Amino acid sequence: MQHCRATRRHEPGLRRATGFLILMLWLQASLRVTQASVIHQQPNDIQAGDQQSVQPSKNVRRAWEIAHLLTAIGNNGKVAPLQKDGIYIWRLYHTRGNFKLEDNSTTLVVPKNGLYLVNLKMYYYIPNDPMCNQTLFLKTKIEQYSSAYPVWIEVMKGGDTMQCVQDWHQSVTLSQVVRFEKGTMLRVVINEKNHHFIVGDASTYLSVTRL
């Protein structure tokens, strides 16, 4: 009898302890679910914040400041004749920024101070009727004129030899990073004797890009 009474006295305490334990386990499980939910949401929140704060760098914006020139074509569909002293004539094919083509389309005006990547390619071809009888020297140069140097001076120059042979292809390519002042004028000069062999499509071009 005494044993049964003792057991009955302990039963309410056991029930309360068991109930408290179950309550604690439920709260702990709920807390874990809540933490897991928060952890799962954080990467998306961070990624969205980064996407909203991303801005194009200055270099990316500047890269849009470009002038791409192709050979000027005359009314007869052929390459436009050179100006005096072998100065080449261009046409603006693509431009972004305030580049200007002046002086009868021979001079490109730089819009701002800064570094520019200058790329020039002059492409030549000897047709069926060569119109030449000896090896050609493809002398090519880019000149500049600015307030700091109020005379035309060479910025880049180069050249190559070309055999006077039917269907012969040859090109001269110049590429360099140069610092220009705002308003600097650029022009291309080639040997007048070689003008007849210029290929006037997109393979001959002048490209100036602000870095």
C-alpha positions in Angstrom: 0.0 0.0 0.0 2.7 2.4 0.9 4.5 1.7 -2.4 1.3 2.5 -4.4 0.7 5.7 -2.6 4.3 6.8 -3.2 3.9 6.0 -6.9 0.6 8.1 -7.1 2.3 11.0 -5.4 5.1 11.0 -8.0 2.7 10.8 -11.0 1.7 14.5 -11.2 5.4 15.5 -10.9 6.3 13.2 -13.8 3.5 14.5 -15.9 4.6 18.1 -15.3 8.3 17.2 -16.1 7.3 15.3 -19.2 5.1 18.2 -20.4 7.9 20.7 -19.7 10.3 18.5 -21.7 7.9 18.3 -24.6 7.4 22.1 -24.5 11.2 22.7 -24.6 11.7 20.3 -27.5 8.9 22.0 -29.4 10.4 25.4 -28.8 13.8 24.3 -29.8 12.5 22.7 -33.0 10.6 25.9 -33.8 13.7 28.0 -33.2 15.7 25.8 -35.6 13.1 26.1 -38.3 13.1 29.9 -37.9 16.9 30.1 -38.0 17.0 27.9 -41.1 14.5 30.1 -42.8 16.5 33.2 -42.0 19.7 31.6 -43.2 18.0 30.5 -46.4 16.8 34.0 -47.2 20.0 35.9 -46.5 21.9 35.0 -49.7 19.1 36.2 -51.9 18.8 39.4 -49.9 22.5 40.0 -50.2 22.6 39.2 -53.9 19.7 41.5 -54.6 21.4 44.3 -52.7 24.6 43.8 -54.7 22.8 43.8 -58.0 21.1 47.1 -57.1 24.4 48.8 -56.1 26.5 47.7 -59.1 27.4 50.6 -61.3 29.4 50.7 -64.5 33.0 51.7 -63.9 34.4 54.8 -65.4 36.5 52.8 -67.8 33.4 51.0 -69.1 31.7 54.3 -69.7 34.7 55.8 -71.4 35.1 52.9 -73.7 31.9 54.1 -75.5 33.9 57.2 -76.6 35.1 56.0 -79.9 35.4 57.0 -83.5 35.7 54.4 -86.2 36.6 55.7 -89.7 36.5 54.0 -93.0 37.7 55.0 -96.4 35.8 57.8 -98.2 34.3 56.6 -101.5 33.8 59.0 -104.4 30.7 59.3 -106.7 32.3 56.8 -109.0 32.3 54.1 -106.3 36.1 54.1 -106.0 38.4 55.2 -103.2 38.3 59.0 -102.9 41.6 60.7 -104.2 44.1 61.8 -101.7 44.5 65.4 -100.6 47.7 67.2 -101.2 50.9 65.6 -99.8 49.2 62.1 -99.4 46.6 63.1 -96.8 44.0 60.4 -96.6 40.2 61.1 -96.8 37.8 59.3 -94.4 34.2 58.9 -93.5 32.7 58.4 -90.1 31.4 54.9 -89.9 30.7 54.8 -86.2 31.2 57.3 -83.4 30.2 57.8 -79.7 31.2 61.0 -78.0 32.1 64.3 -79.5 34.6 63.3 -82.1 34.5 65.5 -85.2 35.8 64.9 -88.8 36.9 68.2 -90.3 39.1 69.7 -93.1 37.3 67.9 -96.0 37.1 64.7 -93.9 40.8 64.4 -93.5 41.2 65.4 -89.8 39.7 63.8 -86.7 39.4 66.1 -83.7 39.8 64.6 -80.2 37.0 65.7 -77.8 38.7 65.5 -74.4 42.1 65.3 -72.6 43.2 61.7 -71.9 44.7 58.5 -73.1 43.5 57.1 -76.4 44.1 53.8 -78.1 44.8 54.5 -81.8 44.5 51.7 -84.3 45.2 52.1 -88.0 45.2 49.6 -90.8 45.9 50.3 -94.4 45.1 47.4 -96.7 46.6 47.1 -100.2 45.9 44.8 -103.2 47.6 44.4 -106.5 44.9 43.8 -109.2 45.2 42.0 -112.5 46.6 45.2 -114.1 49.4 45.9 -111.6 50.0 49.6 -112.7 53.5 49.2 -111.2 56.8 47.7 -112.3 58.8 47.5 -109.1 58.5 46.8 -105.4 56.4 49.3 -103.5 57.2 50.8 -100.1 54.1 51.3 -98.1 55.1 54.3 -96.0 52.4 55.2 -93.5 52.1 57.7 -90.6 49.7 59.5 -88.3 50.3 63.1 -87.5 48.9 65.4 -84.8 48.3 69.1 -84.4 47.5 70.7 -81.0 47.9 73.9 -79.1 50.9 72.5 -77.4 52.6 71.7 -80.7 51.2 74.2 -83.3 52.7 72.3 -86.2 51.9 68.9 -87.7 54.2 66.3 -86.0 54.4 62.5 -86.3 52.7 60.4 -83.6 53.1 57.0 -85.2 54.8 55.8 -88.3 55.5 52.5 -90.1 55.9 50.8 -93.4 56.4 47.6 -95.3 57.4 46.4 -98.8 55.0 45.0 -101.3 55.8 43.0 -104.3 54.4 44.2 -107.6 52.7 40.8 -108.3 49.2 40.2 -109.4 46.7 39.3 -106.6 49.3 40.3 -104.0 47.8 41.4 -100.6 49.6 43.5 -98.0 48.7 45.6 -95.0 50.3 48.1 -92.7 49.0 48.2 -89.1 49.8 50.8 -86.4 48.6 50.5 -82.9 49.6 52.6 -79.8 48.3 54.3 -76.7 48.8 58.1 -76.9 47.9 61.0 -74.6 46.1 63.8 -76.4 44.8 67.2 -75.3 41.3 68.3 -76.0 41.0 69.6 -79.6 44.1 67.7 -80.9 43.7 67.0 -84.6 44.8 63.7 -86.2 45.4 62.8 -89.8 46.8 59.9 -91.9 49.4 60.3 -94.6 50.5 57.7 -97.1 52.7 57.5 -100.2 50.7 58.9 -103.1 52.1 56.3 -105.5 50.4 53.6 -103.5 46.9 55.1 -103.4 45.7 53.1 -106.4 46.2 49.9 -104.5 44.2 50.8 -101.4 41.3 48.4 -100.6 38.4 50.7 -99.7 36.2 48.3 -97.7 36.2 47.7 -93.9 39.6 46.2 -94.0 41.1 49.7 -94.1 40.2 51.8 -91.1 41.2 54.2 -88.4 39.9 53.7 -84.9 40.4 56.0 -81.9 39.1 55.0 -78.4 39.3 57.0 -75.2 40.6 54.8 -72.3 
